[in-house]
Amino acid sequence: MQAILAEPHRSCDAAINRNPHLPKLNSLERILALLDVFTEDHLEWTPDELMEALGHSRPTLYRYLKILKEAGFVTSMPSGGFALGPRVVELDFLMRKSDTLLLYAKPHMEAFAATWPCAALLVRWYGNKLLVVASETQTPDLENDYPRGRPLPLSRGAISRAIMSVLNKRKLEPIIEANRAELAAVGLGSDTNAVLSELRRIRRRGYAVAIDELTKGVTGIASPIFDGGKTPIGTFCITIADESAAPDVVERIGERVREAAADISTRLAADRRAADSESS
Protein backbone atom coordinates (compact mmCIF):
# COMPACT_ATOMS: atom_id res chain seq x y z
CA MET A 1 0.00 0.00 0.00
CA GLN A 2 1.26 3.39 -0.85
CA ALA A 3 2.39 5.79 1.84
CA ILE A 4 -0.23 5.04 4.49
CA LEU A 5 -0.22 1.27 4.33
CA ALA A 6 2.44 -0.82 2.67
CA GLU A 7 1.25 -3.40 0.17
CA PRO A 8 1.43 -6.98 1.44
CA HIS A 9 4.82 -8.69 1.00
CA ARG A 10 6.70 -5.46 0.25
CA SER A 11 10.46 -6.09 0.54
CA CYS A 12 12.57 -4.24 3.08
CA ASP A 13 15.60 -4.30 0.81
CA ALA A 14 17.05 -0.92 0.64
CA ALA A 15 16.32 0.02 3.91
CA ILE A 16 18.24 0.81 6.94
CA ASN A 17 20.04 4.13 7.12
CA ARG A 18 21.02 4.13 3.46
CA ASN A 19 19.65 7.67 3.28
CA PRO A 20 21.99 10.04 5.15
CA HIS A 21 19.09 12.41 5.81
CA LEU A 22 17.19 9.80 7.85
CA PRO A 23 17.72 9.70 11.62
CA LYS A 24 20.44 7.29 12.70
CA LEU A 25 19.12 4.13 14.33
CA ASN A 26 20.44 2.83 17.63
CA SER A 27 21.52 -0.79 18.07
CA LEU A 28 18.17 -1.98 19.39
CA GLU A 29 16.34 -0.39 16.46
CA ARG A 30 18.80 -1.99 14.03
CA ILE A 31 18.27 -5.42 15.60
CA LEU A 32 14.48 -5.07 15.40
CA ALA A 33 14.73 -3.77 11.84
CA LEU A 34 16.46 -7.00 10.87
CA LEU A 35 13.20 -8.85 11.55
CA ASP A 36 11.42 -6.59 9.05
CA VAL A 37 13.28 -8.07 6.08
CA PHE A 38 11.31 -11.33 6.38
CA THR A 39 8.36 -11.33 3.98
CA GLU A 40 6.14 -13.90 2.33
CA ASP A 41 8.25 -13.56 -0.80
CA HIS A 42 11.55 -13.82 1.07
CA LEU A 43 11.27 -16.22 4.00
CA GLU A 44 14.93 -17.13 4.32
CA TRP A 45 18.00 -14.90 4.09
CA THR A 46 21.68 -15.66 3.74
CA PRO A 47 24.19 -13.48 5.61
CA ASP A 48 25.38 -11.99 2.33
CA GLU A 49 21.81 -11.05 1.38
CA LEU A 50 21.28 -9.47 4.78
CA MET A 51 24.47 -7.43 4.54
CA GLU A 52 23.44 -6.20 1.11
CA ALA A 53 19.90 -5.34 2.19
CA LEU A 54 20.74 -3.72 5.51
CA GLY A 55 24.18 -2.31 4.93
CA HIS A 56 25.74 -3.90 8.02
CA SER A 57 29.32 -5.12 8.22
CA ARG A 58 29.75 -8.87 8.68
CA PRO A 59 30.79 -8.62 12.37
CA THR A 60 27.86 -6.33 13.16
CA LEU A 61 25.40 -8.55 11.32
CA TYR A 62 26.59 -11.71 13.08
CA ARG A 63 26.39 -9.96 16.45
CA TYR A 64 22.77 -9.00 15.77
CA LEU A 65 21.92 -12.48 14.48
CA LYS A 66 23.46 -14.06 17.57
CA ILE A 67 21.26 -11.91 19.83
CA LEU A 68 18.11 -12.75 17.84
CA LYS A 69 18.96 -16.45 17.61
CA GLU A 70 19.58 -16.77 21.35
CA ALA A 71 16.21 -15.09 21.98
CA GLY A 72 14.51 -17.48 19.55
CA PHE A 73 13.44 -14.83 17.04
CA VAL A 74 15.52 -16.31 14.21
CA THR A 75 16.90 -19.76 13.57
CA SER A 76 19.66 -21.00 11.30
CA MET A 77 18.71 -23.28 8.41
CA PRO A 78 20.61 -26.25 6.90
CA SER A 79 21.15 -24.14 3.78
CA GLY A 80 23.19 -21.66 5.79
CA GLY A 81 20.49 -19.01 5.80
CA PHE A 82 18.28 -17.66 8.56
CA ALA A 83 14.51 -17.81 9.03
CA LEU A 84 12.09 -16.69 11.72
CA GLY A 85 12.44 -18.74 14.88
CA PRO A 86 10.33 -20.58 17.47
CA ARG A 87 9.73 -17.55 19.71
CA VAL A 88 7.59 -16.04 16.95
CA VAL A 89 5.35 -19.13 17.04
CA GLU A 90 5.13 -18.95 20.84
CA LEU A 91 4.15 -15.28 20.76
CA ASP A 92 1.47 -15.98 18.16
CA PHE A 93 0.04 -18.65 20.46
CA LEU A 94 -0.03 -16.18 23.36
CA MET A 95 -1.73 -13.55 21.19
CA ARG A 96 -4.47 -16.02 20.30
CA LYS A 97 -4.97 -16.98 23.94
CA SER A 98 -5.22 -13.35 25.12
CA ASP A 99 -7.30 -11.90 22.27
CA THR A 100 -10.80 -11.17 23.58
CA LEU A 101 -11.80 -9.93 20.13
CA LEU A 102 -11.20 -13.45 18.83
CA LEU A 103 -12.97 -14.97 21.86
CA TYR A 104 -16.16 -12.96 21.26
CA ALA A 105 -16.09 -13.30 17.48
CA LYS A 106 -15.50 -17.05 17.25
CA PRO A 107 -19.13 -18.14 17.98
CA HIS A 108 -20.39 -15.75 15.29
CA MET A 109 -17.80 -17.02 12.81
CA GLU A 110 -18.74 -20.63 13.48
CA ALA A 111 -22.46 -19.86 13.18
CA PHE A 112 -22.03 -18.14 9.82
CA ALA A 113 -19.82 -20.94 8.48
CA ALA A 114 -22.43 -23.52 9.54
CA THR A 115 -25.34 -21.58 8.01
CA TRP A 116 -23.94 -20.23 4.74
CA PRO A 117 -21.48 -21.51 2.13
CA CYS A 118 -19.03 -18.83 3.13
CA ALA A 119 -15.78 -17.93 4.83
CA ALA A 120 -15.90 -15.80 7.98
CA LEU A 121 -12.93 -13.50 8.59
CA LEU A 122 -11.92 -11.53 11.65
CA VAL A 123 -9.55 -8.65 10.95
CA ARG A 124 -7.72 -6.31 13.32
CA TRP A 125 -6.99 -2.68 12.50
CA TYR A 126 -3.67 -1.56 13.96
CA GLY A 127 -3.91 2.08 12.92
CA ASN A 128 -1.73 1.68 9.83
CA LYS A 129 -2.22 -1.98 8.96
CA LEU A 130 -5.04 -4.49 8.51
CA LEU A 131 -4.24 -8.06 9.55
CA VAL A 132 -6.41 -11.16 9.39
CA VAL A 133 -6.41 -12.76 12.86
CA ALA A 134 -8.85 -15.65 12.28
CA SER A 135 -10.95 -17.35 9.64
CA GLU A 136 -13.63 -20.03 9.64
CA THR A 137 -15.20 -21.96 6.77
CA GLN A 138 -16.97 -25.22 6.09
CA THR A 139 -16.84 -24.66 2.32
CA PRO A 140 -13.48 -26.08 1.16
CA ASP A 141 -13.79 -24.80 -2.40
CA LEU A 142 -14.32 -21.19 -1.29
CA GLU A 143 -10.84 -19.81 -1.75
CA ASN A 144 -9.41 -17.57 0.96
CA ASP A 145 -6.27 -15.69 -0.08
CA TYR A 146 -5.87 -14.04 3.33
CA PRO A 147 -5.10 -16.44 6.20
CA ARG A 148 -4.05 -15.30 9.68
CA GLY A 149 -1.19 -12.82 9.64
CA ARG A 150 -1.40 -11.72 6.01
CA PRO A 151 -1.80 -7.94 5.62
CA LEU A 152 -4.75 -6.59 3.66
CA PRO A 153 -4.64 -3.58 1.33
CA LEU A 154 -6.45 -0.46 2.50
CA SER A 155 -7.65 0.63 -0.91
CA ARG A 156 -9.59 -2.48 -1.93
CA GLY A 157 -12.17 -4.79 -0.44
CA ALA A 158 -15.13 -4.65 1.94
CA ILE A 159 -12.90 -4.94 5.02
CA SER A 160 -10.90 -1.81 4.23
CA ARG A 161 -14.05 0.05 3.21
CA ALA A 162 -15.77 -0.80 6.50
CA ILE A 163 -12.80 0.63 8.40
CA MET A 164 -12.54 3.75 6.26
CA SER A 165 -16.24 4.47 6.61
CA VAL A 166 -15.91 5.11 10.36
CA LEU A 167 -12.57 6.93 10.48
CA ASN A 168 -12.66 10.63 11.21
CA LYS A 169 -11.85 13.06 8.43
CA ARG A 170 -8.37 13.87 9.77
CA LYS A 171 -7.32 10.21 9.59
CA LEU A 172 -9.23 9.46 6.41
CA GLU A 173 -8.08 12.22 4.07
CA PRO A 174 -4.39 11.17 4.00
CA ILE A 175 -5.46 7.61 3.18
CA ILE A 176 -7.67 8.83 0.34
CA GLU A 177 -4.89 11.03 -1.01
CA ALA A 178 -2.32 8.23 -0.89
CA ASN A 179 -4.63 5.74 -2.65
CA ARG A 180 -6.67 7.99 -4.94
CA ALA A 181 -6.09 6.01 -8.16
CA GLU A 182 -6.99 2.63 -6.64
CA LEU A 183 -10.06 4.02 -4.87
CA ALA A 184 -11.27 5.46 -8.15
CA ALA A 185 -10.58 2.16 -9.93
CA VAL A 186 -12.88 0.25 -7.55
CA GLY A 187 -15.67 2.82 -7.93
CA LEU A 188 -15.40 4.81 -4.71
CA GLY A 189 -15.03 8.12 -6.54
CA SER A 190 -12.50 10.14 -8.48
CA ASP A 191 -12.02 12.88 -5.91
CA THR A 192 -12.00 13.25 -2.13
CA ASN A 193 -15.57 14.55 -1.85
CA ALA A 194 -16.94 11.67 -3.92
CA VAL A 195 -15.07 9.10 -1.81
CA LEU A 196 -16.24 10.72 1.43
CA SER A 197 -19.83 10.70 0.16
CA GLU A 198 -19.68 6.99 -0.66
CA LEU A 199 -18.11 6.19 2.72
CA ARG A 200 -20.88 8.10 4.52
CA ARG A 201 -23.43 5.97 2.68
CA ILE A 202 -21.63 2.80 3.83
CA ARG A 203 -21.50 4.13 7.39
CA ARG A 204 -25.27 4.76 7.45
CA ARG A 205 -25.95 1.24 6.15
CA GLY A 206 -23.59 -0.31 8.68
CA TYR A 207 -21.70 -2.64 6.36
CA ALA A 208 -19.61 -2.53 3.19
CA VAL A 209 -19.84 -4.75 0.12
CA ALA A 210 -17.09 -5.40 -2.44
CA ILE A 211 -17.19 -7.72 -5.45
CA ASP A 212 -14.08 -9.35 -6.97
CA GLU A 213 -11.74 -6.79 -5.40
CA LEU A 214 -9.45 -9.02 -3.33
CA THR A 215 -10.24 -12.47 -4.70
CA LYS A 216 -11.76 -13.08 -8.12
CA GLY A 217 -15.19 -14.68 -7.92
CA VAL A 218 -15.72 -13.68 -4.29
CA THR A 219 -17.98 -11.02 -2.72
CA GLY A 220 -17.03 -9.59 0.65
CA ILE A 221 -19.44 -8.13 3.25
CA ALA A 222 -17.89 -6.43 6.29
CA SER A 223 -18.85 -4.33 9.29
CA PRO A 224 -16.56 -2.43 11.70
CA ILE A 225 -15.92 -3.46 15.31
CA PHE A 226 -15.30 -1.05 18.21
CA ASP A 227 -14.21 -1.56 21.81
CA GLY A 228 -15.96 1.40 23.39
CA GLY A 229 -13.82 4.05 21.73
CA LYS A 230 -14.45 6.13 18.64
CA THR A 231 -11.82 4.42 16.48
CA PRO A 232 -12.51 0.95 15.02
CA ILE A 233 -10.30 -1.92 16.14
CA GLY A 234 -11.25 -4.34 13.39
CA THR A 235 -13.94 -5.81 11.19
CA PHE A 236 -16.15 -8.86 10.97
CA CYS A 237 -16.35 -10.06 7.35
CA ILE A 238 -18.17 -12.75 5.40
CA THR A 239 -17.08 -13.78 1.91
CA ILE A 240 -19.32 -15.73 -0.47
CA ALA A 241 -19.03 -16.89 -4.05
CA ASP A 242 -20.27 -14.33 -6.56
CA GLU A 243 -22.87 -16.76 -7.95
CA SER A 244 -24.47 -16.91 -4.48
CA ALA A 245 -24.42 -13.13 -4.00
CA ALA A 246 -27.91 -12.18 -5.18
CA PRO A 247 -28.90 -8.71 -3.89
CA ASP A 248 -31.39 -10.08 -1.35
CA VAL A 249 -28.82 -12.58 -0.05
CA VAL A 250 -26.18 -9.89 0.30
CA GLU A 251 -28.67 -7.72 2.20
CA ARG A 252 -29.62 -10.52 4.60
CA ILE A 253 -26.00 -11.43 5.24
CA GLY A 254 -25.09 -7.75 5.57
CA GLU A 255 -27.70 -7.23 8.29
CA ARG A 256 -26.45 -10.26 10.20
CA VAL A 257 -22.83 -9.17 9.79
CA ARG A 258 -23.75 -5.76 11.20
CA GLU A 259 -25.54 -7.41 14.14
CA ALA A 260 -22.58 -9.70 14.82
CA ALA A 261 -20.14 -6.79 14.76
CA ALA A 262 -22.42 -4.82 17.09
CA ASP A 263 -22.61 -7.72 19.56
CA ILE A 264 -18.82 -8.14 19.57
CA SER A 265 -18.43 -4.37 20.03
CA THR A 266 -20.86 -4.36 22.96
CA ARG A 267 -18.93 -7.12 24.74
CA LEU A 268 -15.58 -5.43 24.18
CA ALA A 269 -16.96 -2.09 25.38
CA ALA A 270 -18.25 -3.74 28.56
CA ASP A 271 -14.79 -5.18 29.20
CA ARG A 272 -13.25 -1.75 28.69
CA ARG A 273 -15.69 -0.09 31.11
CA ALA A 274 -14.99 -2.77 33.70
CA ALA A 275 -11.23 -2.30 33.33
CA ASP A 276 -11.60 1.48 33.58
CA SER A 277 -13.73 1.08 36.70
CA GLU A 278 -11.18 -1.19 38.37
CA SER A 279 -8.32 1.22 37.65
CA SER A 280 -10.16 4.33 38.92
N, C-alpha and C positions, 0 to 999 in steps of 0.2 A: 504494500500500500504506500502510496506516495505521501511523504511528509508527515502526516498525522499517524498513519498506521502502516508499518512495513508490510509488504506482500508476504504471504507465507513462503518459507524456505529461502528467503533472501540471504545471500552469502555475506559473511562478515569480512571477506578478504578486503584488504585495503584499509584496514581500519585504524589501528591504534596509534595515535600520535604521529601519523605520517604528515599531517598538516601542522606546520609550525605555529599557526595562529590559534590552534585548539589548546585548551588548558592542559598542562602536563598531568598525567595520571600518576597517583602514588602506587606503591607496590601492591597493596590490596586490590585496588581498582584494576591493575593490570592482570592480576591472577584471576579475578572474577571475569574480566573481559575474555580471557582464554576460553571460558566455557561457552561464550557467545558464538564461537566459530562453528559449533556443531549444529548442523541443519539436517533436514530430511534428505537433502541432495548430497550431503557430505558428512557421513556418519562417523568416519574414521579418518584420522589425520596422522601423517608421518611427521617426525620432528622437522624435516626440511620444509615441508609444506607449512607448518606452523611458524617457522622462522620467516618464511617469505610473506605469509599473510599478516603477521603481527609485528615484524620488524625487530624481534628480540635477537640478541646474541645467543649462541648455543649454550653457554653456561647459565645465562639468565633463564632461558627457556626450560632447561632441565631442572633448575631450582624450583621454578613454578610448578612444573609437572610433578616433581617429587612431593611438594606440599599437597597438591590436589589428589595425587594417588594415595598418599597416606591417609587422607581424609575420606577416601572412597568416592570422590567425585569423578575421577577418571580411572581407567584401567588400561594396562598395556595388552596388546593383542599379539597373537603368534606371528602376524605379518610384520611386527615391528612398529606398528602404528599405535595410536591411542584412541579410545572410545569412551563414552560416558560410563561411569562406574556404578557399583551397587548402591551407594548412598542415595543416588537419584531415585532408584526404585523404592528404597525405604521411605524417602520423603514423600513420594507420590502416594504410598500406602497410608501414611499419616494424614496427608491432605484429605484423602477419601474418608478416613475415619472421623475427621473433625469437621467435615463440611456439612453444616445444617441445611444449607440450600439443597444439597443432594439428598439429604435425609427426607426433607419435606416434599421434594419433587418426585422421588422414586415411585410412590404409589400411583401418582398421576401418570407417569410414564408407562408403568406396567399396565394400567387400565386402558390407556389409549392403544398400546400395542396389542392388547387382547381383543379390543373392540373393532379396530380398523386395520386394513392392510397398510400399515404405515411404519415409519421410524420416528421415535420421539427423541428429541435432542434437548439437553440442558446446556446452556452456554453462560459463561461468566464474562462480565465486562470489567476489565481492569483499568479503565480510564483512558488507555491508549491501545488496547488490544482486546480482541474477542477470542476466547478459547473454549472449545467444546470440553465439558467436564464429564459428561455421561451420555450414553445413548441406549435405546431399548427398541428392539423390533422382534416380531415373530414372523416377518415376511422376508425370507432369505434372499429373494431376487430383487428386493428394493435396495438399490445400491446406495451406500452412504460413504461419500468421499471425505468425511470429516469425523474421524474417531477422536477419542479423548486426547487432548494435548495439541491438536493441530489448529493453528491460528486461522481465523476467518477474515476475509476482506471486509472492509467497512463501507465499500461503495456498491456492493452487490448483495442481493439476497434478502429474504424476509427478516432474518435475525438482525442484520445490521440496520435495516429500516425501522424495526421495532425500537431499537436503541435510539436511533437518531430522532425519532418522533417525539421523544420525551426529554431530550437534552435541552438546556436553556440556550438562548440565542448566542450568548458569548462563547459557549463551547461548540456550538453547532456550526457557526459561520466559517471558522478555519477549516473544519472538515469538508464542508461544501466547496470551499475555494480550492483545497488541495486535490479534490476528486471530481471537479466539475465535469470533465469530459465523460468519465465513466457513469456518473449520475445521469447525465443527459442521454447516454447510450441505452440505459435501462428504463428510460421514460419518466424520470423524476422531474425533469424540467431543464431548460437550457440556461437559466439564470437563477440567482440566489432566491429571488422572490417566488419564482415558480416552484422551486424545490421546497421552500418553507411552506408554501400553500399546500402542497401534496402531503407533507409530513404532518401538518395540522389535521388534515382529513383522516390520516391514519390514526393519529392520536385520539380523535373523537370516536372513531370506530372501536379502538382498543386492541387491534391486531393488524399486522401487515401480511400481505400476500405477495409472493414473487414466483414467477414461472420460468423454469429453465435457466435461472441466472447462475446458480452454483453447480448444479448437476443437470445435465441434459435429460429431459424426460421426467423431471421431478418438480413438483410444486411445493413451496414452503409456506407455512402459516405460523406466525410467531407473535408473541405478546411479551411486553417487558415485565420484569420482576423488580420489586423494591424491597428494602428492609426497614422501612420506616423513615428513610430520608427522602430527599427530593431527587437524587440522582439514581438511575437504575443500576442494579448490580448484575443483571443478566437477563436472559430470555428463556421462555419455554417455547419450544418449536416442534411442530409436526410436519413431516414431509410425506407426501403421497405421490403415486404415479400420476402423470398428467391425464391419462385416460380415465382415472377415477375422480378427477377434479372438476366435476360439474359444478356450476355456480351455487346450487343449493347445498351441495355437499361441502364445498369450501366454506359457505356461510355457517353451516351447522358446526363444522370442526372449529372454525374461527371463534364462535361463541364459547365453545367448550375450552378452547385454548385460553381465551381471555379469563374464563372462570377459574381455570387451574392456576394461572399466573397470579390471579387475585388472591386465591386461597394460600398459595405459597408465600406471597407478600405479607398477608395478614399474620401468618405464623412467625415469619422472620421479624416483623415489626413488634410482635408481642415479646419475643426474646430480647429485642433491643431495649424495649421499655423496662423489662425486668432487670436487665443488666444495668441500665442507667439508675434504676431505683436502688439497687444494691450498692452502687458506688457512691450514691449521694448521702 
